[in-house]
Amino acid sequence: VRTLVQREMGGALASYDALLTPTAPTAAYRLGEKSSDPLAMYKGDLMTVNVNLAGLPAIVLPAGFTAAAEGVGGGTRLPIGLQLIGRAFGEAELLQLAHVYEQTAALPALSAAWASA
């Protein structure tokens, strides 16, 4: 399985400098919300498993926050992340790309977003 994943991911990265994917299949959930359901917690990691199997470097970047839902968690806005995946042994290039993203993305400061939650 690992060889197949490495081959597929390597093929995708042959055409691109990096891949940008969601970090998780859903928005974050509140602390403790899924702790009694191990399968639900495992599903939250599905987007990162293939990268780990392939042995590729990856970094998670902030992508914003969910809209505050009335009556759900007191209107808490939860973080959304993007996963930037690089080529094998391409950590330096990956960090440069992540830095460019963070410098150019119009994201609210973390403290400001949490303060307004």
Steps between C-alpha positions, in 0.01 A plus 500: 500500500779742592670452161175567315436817700859616447470442125169687471608795713837518325324503163282792604802691628690441175275760338467746791730662754259408780146380561243696700225295662256532789651389830180323602181394322294726729549815701650457845274378775485629854737352757353177637218492246614176333710346778245224563501401131846373395387439141387862462834617640688273256299639208626845594853386409416346162650782295841466663542121502606468135766767542645319800495168314682660207763645733455849359546827687184696571400805699157615615411862436213708637222557248249688712217418734152356477207738532371532855194279536229629731445266792788272404798531731390847602558632149858374491688535173721197438824492297529365147836378372670433169774241454791592275683187382851512357731269309715246679787679677352834390449645847683825423287570191185405692581744780564775245161436338331498841665831587382660174146376567495638854638835384247541219183335635246746635440316826396657829750486782437195714451702817248732331298210362487323836420821688192556285372143550 
